[in-house]
Amino acid sequence: MNIVGRQLEADGFEFMAINSKPKKDPQYVCLKEKILHFIVVRNVTFPDNPNEYDEALMQKVKNHADKFEAKTYFAGVGLSNASDQNLPVYLNEEYIVEYQGLIEI
């Protein structure tokens, strides 16, 4: 979430709500240029594709966002161990981030 949050902030989004609880969507509700944005964040580990998302979940979030005339986005973040992508990502060790940006739903 920190990776996506820093990018949103750099892109001029104003945070209205942040939710880091597991299974509670969306993670970010933001305002930019007077438009509300709902953003779902998911992280995956190598070799999973961070740009693939649960279509049913995203449609549910989009239906909810539509009630507020908000845009809906998915932000997938891939993480892998920097020394060996087949090893888990460990706290306080280097890692590789694969993040392509927001995917509009």
C-alpha positions as CSV (number, residue, x, y, z in Angstrom):
1,M,0.0,0.0,0.0
2,N,2.9,2.4,0.7
3,I,4.2,2.1,-2.8
4,V,0.8,2.9,-4.3
5,G,0.1,5.7,-1.7
6,R,3.4,7.5,-2.5
7,Q,2.6,7.4,-6.2
8,L,-1.0,8.7,-5.6
9,E,0.4,11.5,-3.5
10,A,3.0,12.4,-6.1
11,D,0.2,12.4,-8.8
12,G,-1.8,15.0,-6.8
13,F,-4.5,12.7,-5.3
14,E,-6.0,13.9,-2.0
15,F,-6.7,11.1,0.4
16,M,-10.3,11.0,1.8
17,A,-10.0,7.6,3.4
18,I,-7.4,4.9,3.7
19,N,-8.2,1.3,4.7
20,S,-5.4,-1.2,5.4
21,K,-7.6,-3.9,6.9
22,P,-7.5,-7.2,4.9
23,K,-10.5,-8.0,2.7
24,K,-11.8,-4.4,3.2
25,D,-12.1,-2.6,-0.1
26,P,-11.3,-0.1,-1.5
27,Q,-8.0,0.6,0.2
28,Y,-8.0,4.3,-1.0
29,V,-10.8,6.7,-1.6
30,C,-9.2,9.8,-3.1
31,L,-10.2,13.1,-4.7
32,K,-8.4,14.6,-7.7
33,E,-9.7,17.4,-9.8
34,K,-13.1,17.2,-8.0
35,I,-13.5,13.6,-9.1
36,L,-13.8,10.8,-6.5
37,H,-11.6,7.7,-7.1
38,F,-11.9,4.2,-5.4
39,I,-8.6,2.3,-5.6
40,V,-8.2,-1.4,-4.7
41,V,-4.6,-2.5,-4.0
42,R,-3.3,-6.0,-4.1
43,N,0.2,-7.4,-3.8
44,V,1.4,-10.6,-5.3
45,T,4.7,-12.5,-5.1
46,F,6.8,-13.7,-8.0
47,P,5.9,-15.3,-10.4
48,D,2.2,-14.1,-10.2
49,N,1.2,-11.3,-12.5
50,P,0.4,-8.1,-10.5
51,N,-1.8,-6.8,-13.3
52,E,-4.3,-9.7,-13.1
53,Y,-7.3,-9.0,-10.8
54,D,-10.4,-10.7,-9.4
55,E,-13.0,-9.5,-11.9
56,A,-16.0,-10.2,-9.6
57,L,-14.4,-8.2,-6.8
58,M,-13.6,-5.3,-9.0
59,Q,-17.1,-5.3,-10.5
60,K,-18.6,-5.2,-6.9
61,V,-16.3,-2.3,-6.0
62,K,-17.2,-0.5,-9.3
63,N,-20.9,-0.9,-8.7
64,H,-20.4,0.7,-5.2
65,A,-18.3,3.5,-6.7
66,D,-20.9,4.2,-9.4
67,K,-23.3,5.2,-6.6
68,F,-20.9,8.0,-5.7
69,E,-20.1,8.8,-9.3
70,A,-16.5,7.7,-8.6
71,K,-13.9,6.1,-10.9
72,T,-12.6,2.7,-10.0
73,Y,-9.1,1.5,-10.3
74,F,-7.0,-1.6,-9.5
75,A,-3.4,-1.2,-8.4
76,G,-1.4,-4.5,-8.5
77,V,2.1,-4.6,-6.9
78,G,4.5,-7.4,-7.6
79,L,7.2,-8.1,-5.0
80,S,10.2,-10.4,-5.3
81,N,13.4,-11.1,-3.4
82,A,16.2,-9.1,-5.0
83,S,18.9,-11.8,-4.6
84,D,16.7,-14.7,-5.8
85,Q,13.2,-14.2,-7.1
86,N,12.3,-17.8,-6.0
87,L,12.9,-16.9,-2.3
88,P,10.3,-15.1,-0.2
89,V,10.5,-11.4,0.5
90,Y,11.9,-10.8,3.9
91,L,11.6,-7.8,6.2
92,N,14.7,-5.5,6.0
93,E,16.1,-7.2,2.9
94,E,16.2,-5.8,-0.6
95,Y,13.3,-6.5,-2.9
96,I,12.2,-5.8,-6.5
97,V,8.9,-4.0,-7.1
98,E,6.8,-4.4,-10.3
99,Y,4.1,-1.7,-10.4
100,Q,2.7,-0.5,-13.7
101,G,0.3,2.1,-12.2
102,L,-3.5,2.3,-11.9
103,I,-5.7,0.1,-14.1
104,E,-9.1,1.7,-14.7
105,I,-12.1,-0.6,-14.3
